[in-house]
Amino acid sequence: MLSRTCCFALQGVEGVPVTVEAYVSGGQFAFTMVGLPDAAVRESRERVYAAMKNNGFTTPSGHVTVNLSPADLRKEGTAFDLPIAVAIIIATRQIRAVDASNILLLGELALDGRLVPVRGALPLVLSAHEHGIREVILPADNAHEVQAVQGMLVYPAHTLYEAVMHLTGAAPLLAQVQKSYDECLMERTVTCDLSSVRGQTGARRALEVAAAGGHNMLMVGVPGSGKTMLARCLPGILPQMTLEEAFETTRIHSVAGLLPPGAGLMTERPFRTPHHSASMPSLVGGGANAMPGEISLAHNGVLFLDELPEYSRTALEALRQPLEDGVCTVTRVRAHTQYLSRCMLVASMNPCPCGYYGSTVRQCRCGSHEIRKYLDRVSGPLLDRIDIHIEVDAVPIEEITDQKTGESSKVVGERVENARRLQQKRFASAGIVCNAQMNNKHVEELAALSDPAKALLARAVERYALSMRGYTRLIKVARTIADLRGEADISAPAMAEAIQYRMLDAKYWSR
């Protein structure tokens, strides 16, 4: 007998429909699987047969052929266990024939028949919904992940037996109650509050500007000046993610297998901090199956690179294209995948190997050649893609011992939210959400400069020899400062502040 069930295969963060066919014939026992399965899929036979036996089903004694169609699409992962098992059970007539071709089946099988969570549940369910499928049976530990997908009947199952009994109608499963995005939003937890930062008025302001416009930021300063702490405060002042952003972020983390069992939709912006020994594939994505890298895992959040010059030159240069385009293309022999990578790059570094070049508290012991060699580890093209450069010096003892606290992340976050609302109205028909995402056309049409601001900009371009990219990014930062000031056009004070954030190039990299 021939039977068919429905499943989806992951391709990047998208799902491709796959029909699982099972045909059981007489003769000597054999099991054949076709349709370009990888090792994990081929091994499903052992898991499926053990699960069937331990859940009261008999394994076929004849020749079993399983086809995963389309046959020219490579199938990876363990999500095919459940549809294969159900197809074999129907083909061997252990249950009455049911139409399972329009019900999405997902799940890895343990040997005792339990349904084990799989990676990529959210993108698979979303893709199924786009293809007109409205029912899904999946492991209970994956159910919360898809709770916000509207218009889909989600049936969490704990075992193979429960899934089969639901299909026959003998013991229907209860559909999961779907939630709106507002219900999924958790109470915001701020792990590092700006009120705990002592001093650093200029750096705090730069952080606010970066958050308001989604700009990349570089902090240069002596060891212990608070660069890492400032970076960790950034997620606490960023606006709440929208539903679309939450889906995008959760998709990537689900594909990467980073969602813990039972986890729901990601509502907090990610903050990724890879070690400086990270390789190029770990930053931009790669491996045989083209998995997402750190810059994609930080999508809609923050990628923090501490001690920037310590990263390999190859790894840093690989970030240039994803930072510019907001999309990271990972190409391998067996895979060609695109992952979104619209994140804020926040980097920190010391000004020299000893860390005290230009410091007011300790004398630098590095030679000019050592400093030059150290700074040259960060290339000009990468620096050009970082909008805000800020110097962070040691905090005076008077400010450390001062009991007066600065503004909290909540207060600063409200100003950031107000600025982002202005940008959302401005870009309502442009397909972008913040100033950092503007292209040249947007800058020309939506970032009007006053005459004094134009004059300041012209002098800055001439004095600091800014590239066309630097020129455009300077206007973007000025537009963000104008939004924080509530200005319709970019004024001279807004442009002057933006120019201040590009002056470190001349101090350190033009020596």
C-alpha positions in Angstrom: 0.0 0.0 0.0 1.1 3.6 -0.8 0.7 6.4 1.7 1.7 10.1 1.8 2.3 12.6 4.6 3.4 16.2 4.5 6.6 17.8 5.9 8.8 20.8 5.1 12.6 21.0 4.6 14.7 23.9 5.8 16.5 26.0 3.3 18.1 28.8 5.2 15.2 30.4 7.1 12.6 29.3 4.7 10.7 26.0 4.4 10.3 24.0 1.2 7.3 21.5 1.0 8.3 17.8 1.0 6.0 14.9 0.4 6.9 11.8 2.3 5.8 8.6 0.5 5.9 5.2 1.9 5.3 2.0 -0.1 5.3 -1.4 1.5 5.5 -4.6 -0.7 5.9 -8.3 0.0 9.1 -10.2 -0.1 12.2 -10.2 2.0 12.6 -7.5 4.6 14.4 -4.4 3.3 14.3 -0.7 3.9 15.2 1.8 1.2 15.1 5.6 1.5 15.5 7.8 -1.5 15.3 11.6 -2.2 18.8 12.9 -1.2 18.6 12.3 2.6 21.5 13.3 4.7 23.0 11.0 7.4 20.5 12.2 10.1 17.5 11.4 7.8 18.9 8.0 6.8 19.4 7.0 10.4 15.7 7.7 11.0 14.9 4.1 10.2 16.3 2.9 13.5 14.5 5.6 15.5 11.2 5.0 13.6 11.2 1.3 14.0 12.1 1.4 17.7 9.5 4.1 18.4 6.8 2.1 16.5 7.5 -1.1 18.6 7.5 0.8 21.9 4.2 2.5 21.1 2.3 -0.6 20.2 2.7 -0.7 16.4 4.3 -3.5 14.4 7.2 -3.0 12.0 6.7 -4.1 8.4 8.2 -7.5 7.5 8.4 -6.8 3.7 10.2 -4.3 1.5 9.7 -0.7 2.6 10.5 2.2 0.3 10.4 5.8 1.6 10.6 8.6 -0.9 11.2 12.2 0.0 9.9 14.3 -2.8 11.2 16.4 -4.6 14.0 14.0 -5.1 16.6 16.7 -6.1 16.3 18.7 -2.9 18.7 17.7 -0.1 16.9 16.8 3.1 18.6 17.5 6.4 17.8 17.2 10.1 15.6 15.0 12.2 12.2 16.6 11.7 11.2 13.9 9.1 11.0 11.1 11.8 7.3 11.7 12.6 6.0 12.0 9.0 8.0 8.9 8.0 6.7 6.9 10.9 3.1 7.9 10.2 3.4 7.2 6.5 4.7 3.6 7.3 1.9 3.0 9.8 -0.7 4.1 7.3 0.9 2.0 4.5 0.9 -1.1 6.6 -2.8 -0.6 7.4 -2.4 -0.5 11.1 -4.8 2.3 11.2 -7.6 3.2 8.7 -6.5 5.2 5.8 -6.4 8.9 6.6 -5.6 11.9 4.5 -2.5 13.3 6.1 -1.2 15.2 3.0 -2.6 18.5 4.2 -1.4 18.3 7.8 2.2 19.4 8.6 4.0 16.7 10.7 7.2 17.7 12.5 9.2 15.9 15.1 12.2 13.8 16.0 11.5 10.4 17.6 13.2 9.0 20.6 13.5 5.2 20.8 10.6 5.1 23.3 8.3 7.0 21.0 8.6 10.4 22.6 8.6 13.4 20.3 11.8 15.4 20.7 12.0 19.1 19.7 13.6 20.0 16.4 15.3 23.1 15.1 13.6 25.4 12.7 10.0 24.8 13.9 8.9 28.5 13.5 10.2 29.0 9.9 8.7 25.6 8.9 5.3 26.4 10.3 5.3 29.9 8.8 6.2 28.4 5.4 3.5 25.8 5.7 1.0 28.6 6.5 2.1 30.5 3.3 1.4 27.3 1.3 -2.1 27.0 2.6 -1.7 24.4 5.3 -3.6 25.2 8.5 -2.9 22.3 10.8 0.4 21.1 12.4 1.3 18.3 14.8 4.7 18.9 16.4 6.6 18.1 19.6 5.1 19.8 22.7 8.5 21.5 23.4 8.2 23.3 20.1 4.7 24.5 20.6 5.4 27.8 22.4 7.8 28.8 19.6 4.9 29.0 17.1 2.3 30.4 19.6 2.1 33.7 17.8 1.4 32.3 14.3 -2.1 33.3 13.6 -4.5 31.2 11.5 -2.8 27.9 12.3 -4.2 25.0 14.4 -1.2 23.8 16.4 -1.5 20.3 18.1 1.3 19.7 20.6 2.0 15.9 20.9 4.2 14.1 23.4 4.5 10.7 21.7 4.1 9.0 18.3 1.0 7.3 19.7 -0.7 10.6 20.5 0.0 11.9 17.0 -1.4 8.8 15.3 -4.5 8.7 17.5 -5.2 12.3 16.7 -5.1 11.6 13.0 -7.5 8.7 13.3 -9.9 10.7 15.5 -9.8 8.2 18.3 -8.2 10.6 20.7 -8.0 14.2 19.3 -5.4 16.5 20.7 -6.3 19.9 22.1 -5.2 22.7 19.9 -2.8 25.2 21.5 -4.4 28.5 22.4 -2.7 31.1 20.1 -1.5 34.4 21.6 -1.3 37.9 20.2 2.1 39.5 20.1 1.2 41.8 22.9 0.5 38.7 25.1 3.9 37.3 24.1 5.7 40.4 25.3 7.4 39.8 28.5 8.1 42.4 31.2 11.3 44.1 30.0 14.3 43.1 32.0 17.3 45.5 31.9 20.4 43.6 32.9 22.7 46.6 32.9 21.2 50.1 33.6 22.7 53.3 32.5 22.2 54.7 36.0 25.0 52.5 37.2 27.5 54.1 34.8 29.6 56.7 36.5 30.7 59.8 34.6 31.2 59.3 30.8 28.7 62.0 29.8 30.0 62.1 26.2 29.9 58.3 25.8 26.4 58.1 27.3 25.2 60.7 24.8 26.9 58.9 21.9 25.2 55.7 23.0 21.8 57.4 23.0 22.4 58.8 19.5 23.5 55.3 18.2 20.3 53.7 19.7 18.0 56.4 18.3 19.3 55.9 14.8 20.5 52.3 14.7 24.1 53.5 14.1 27.3 51.4 14.4 29.6 52.7 17.1 33.3 52.4 18.0 34.6 53.2 21.5 38.3 53.8 22.0 39.7 54.2 25.5 42.0 53.0 28.2 41.4 49.7 30.0 38.7 49.8 32.7 37.1 53.0 31.5 33.7 51.3 31.1 33.5 50.5 27.4 32.1 47.0 27.9 29.6 48.2 30.5 28.3 51.0 28.2 27.9 48.4 25.4 25.9 46.1 27.7 23.6 49.0 28.5 22.6 49.5 24.9 19.9 46.8 24.6 18.1 48.4 27.5 17.5 51.7 25.7 16.6 50.2 22.3 12.9 50.2 21.3 10.8 47.1 21.7 10.8 44.7 18.8 7.8 44.7 16.4 6.1 41.4 15.6 7.9 41.2 12.2 11.2 41.8 13.9 10.5 39.1 16.5 9.6 36.6 13.8 12.8 37.4 11.8 15.0 37.1 14.9 13.3 33.9 16.2 13.5 32.3 12.7 17.3 32.7 12.7 17.8 31.5 16.2 15.5 28.5 15.6 17.4 27.5 12.5 20.6 27.7 14.4 19.2 25.5 17.1 19.7 28.1 19.8 16.2 28.2 21.2 15.9 26.1 24.5 13.1 23.5 24.6 9.8 25.2 25.5 11.0 28.7 24.5 8.5 31.0 23.0 8.9 33.9 20.5 11.9 36.0 21.1 10.8 39.5 22.2 14.1 40.8 23.6 16.7 42.1 21.2 19.7 39.8 20.9 23.1 40.9 22.3 25.9 38.8 20.8 29.5 38.9 22.1 31.7 36.5 20.2 35.3 36.0 21.6 38.1 37.7 19.6 39.3 34.2 18.6 36.2 33.7 16.6 36.8 32.5 13.0 35.4 34.1 9.9 32.7 31.4 9.4 31.5 31.8 13.0 31.1 35.5 12.5 29.4 35.6 9.0 28.1 32.0 8.8 29.3 28.9 7.1 29.9 25.2 7.6 28.9 22.5 5.3 25.2 23.4 5.8 25.7 27.2 5.6 24.5 27.9 9.2 24.0 31.5 10.3 26.9 33.4 12.0 27.1 35.9 14.8 26.2 38.9 12.6 22.9 37.2 11.6 22.2 35.9 15.2 22.5 39.6 16.2 19.8 40.6 13.6 17.6 43.4 15.1 20.0 43.6 18.0 23.6 44.3 18.9 26.8 42.6 17.8 29.5 43.6 20.3 33.1 43.1 19.4 35.3 43.7 22.4 39.0 44.4 21.7 38.4 44.9 18.0 42.1 44.7 16.8 42.5 41.3 18.4 40.1 39.7 15.9 41.6 38.3 12.7 41.9 40.6 9.8 40.0 38.1 7.6 37.1 37.9 10.0 36.7 41.6 10.3 36.9 42.3 6.6 34.2 39.7 6.0 31.8 41.9 8.0 32.0 44.8 5.5 29.4 43.5 3.1 26.8 42.3 5.7 27.1 45.6 7.5 26.5 47.6 4.3 23.7 45.5 2.8 22.0 44.1 5.9 22.1 40.7 4.3 24.7 38.0 4.7 25.1 35.6 1.8 26.7 32.3 2.7 27.8 30.2 -0.2 29.1 26.7 0.1 29.3 23.7 -2.2 26.1 22.2 -1.0 24.2 25.3 0.0 23.6 28.9 -1.0 21.7 30.8 1.7 21.0 34.4 2.6 20.5 35.5 6.3 19.4 38.9 7.4 22.1 40.8 9.3 20.6 44.2 10.1 22.2 44.7 13.5 24.1 47.5 15.3 27.8 46.9 15.4 29.3 48.1 18.6 33.1 47.7 19.0 35.6 48.7 21.6 39.4 48.9 21.6 42.4 50.3 23.4 44.3 53.1 21.6 47.6 51.1 21.7 48.9 47.7 22.9 49.5 48.9 26.5 46.2 50.7 26.4 47.2 54.2 27.6 48.1 56.2 24.5 46.6 59.6 25.0 45.5 58.9 28.5 45.5 61.6 31.2 46.1 59.1 34.1 49.0 57.0 32.9 51.9 57.3 30.5 52.0 55.2 27.4 55.0 52.9 27.1 54.5 51.9 23.4 56.6 53.1 20.5 55.1 54.9 17.6 55.7 51.8 15.3 53.9 49.5 17.8 50.9 51.9 18.0 50.8 52.3 14.2 50.9 48.5 13.7 48.2 48.0 16.4 45.8 50.5 14.9 46.3 49.3 11.4 44.7 46.0 12.3 41.4 47.9 11.8 41.1 48.8 8.2 39.9 52.1 6.8 36.9 50.5 4.9 35.7 48.9 8.1 36.1 52.2 10.0 34.2 54.0 7.3 31.2 51.7 8.0 31.1 52.8 11.7 29.1 55.9 12.1 30.0 57.0 15.6 33.6 57.1 17.0 33.8 58.1 20.6 36.8 58.4 23.0 36.3 57.0 26.5 38.9 58.0 29.1 39.3 56.9 32.7 36.7 58.2 35.1 38.0 60.6 37.8 37.8 59.4 41.3 35.4 62.3 42.2 32.8 60.9 39.8 33.4 57.3 40.9 32.7 58.2 44.5 29.8 60.6 43.7 26.6 59.1 45.0 24.5 61.0 42.4 23.3 58.7 39.7 22.8 59.6 36.1 19.7 59.1 34.0 18.3 55.6 34.0 17.9 53.4 30.9 14.1 53.9 31.1 14.4 57.7 30.8 16.9 57.5 27.9 14.9 54.8 26.3 11.8 57.0 26.2 13.8 59.7 24.2 15.0 57.0 21.9 11.4 55.7 21.4 10.2 59.2 20.5 13.0 59.6 17.9 12.2 56.2 16.4 8.5 57.1 16.1 9.5 60.2 14.0 11.6 57.9 11.8 8.8 55.4 11.4 6.5 58.1 10.2 9.1 59.5 7.9 9.9 56.1 6.4 6.4 54.7 6.3 6.5 54.1 2.6 10.2 53.5 2.3 10.5 50.0 3.7 13.0 50.9 6.4 12.7 51.7 10.1 15.6 53.9 11.2 18.0 56.5 9.9 21.0 54.1 9.6 19.1 52.1 6.9 18.7 55.1 4.6 20.2 54.9 1.1 21.4 57.8 -1.0 18.0 58.5 -2.3 16.5 58.6 1.1 19.2 61.0 2.3 18.6 63.4 -0.6 14.8 63.4 -0.1 14.3 63.0 3.7 17.4 64.6 5.3 17.1 68.3 4.5 20.0 70.4 5.8 19.8 74.1 6.8 22.3 76.4 5.0 24.6 76.7 8.1 24.6 72.9 8.4 25.6 72.6 4.7 28.5 74.9 5.3 29.7 73.0 8.3 29.4 69.7 6.4 31.4 71.0 3.5 34.2 72.2 5.8 34.2 68.8 7.6 34.5 66.8 4.3 37.4 68.9 3.2 39.2 68.9 6.6 38.8 65.2 7.4 39.0 63.9 3.8 35.7 62.0 4.2 34.7 59.4 1.6 31.3 59.5 -0.1 30.2 56.8 2.3 31.6 58.9 5.3 29.7 62.0 3.9 26.4 60.1 3.7 26.8 58.5 7.1 27.6 61.9 8.7 24.3 63.2 7.4 22.5 60.1 8.8 23.9 60.7 12.3 23.0 64.4 12.1 19.5 63.4 11.0 19.2 61.3 14.2 20.5 64.1 16.4 17.9 66.4 14.8 15.2 63.8 15.6 16.3 63.7 19.3 16.2 67.6 19.3 12.7 67.5 17.6 13.9 69.4 14.5 12.3 69.1 11.1 15.5 70.0 9.3 19.1 69.3 10.3 20.4 72.4 12.1 24.0 73.5 12.5 24.3 72.3 16.1 23.0 68.8 15.1 25.6 68.7 12.3 28.4 70.0 14.6 27.6 67.2 17.1 27.6 64.6 14.3 31.0 65.9 13.1 32.5 65.4 16.6 31.7 61.7 16.2 34.0 61.4 13.2 37.1 63.1 14.6 38.9 60.1 16.0 40.0 59.1 12.5 42.2 62.2 12.4 43.6 61.6 15.9 44.5 57.9 15.7 44.5 56.7 12.1 45.9 59.7 10.3 49.2 59.8 12.4 
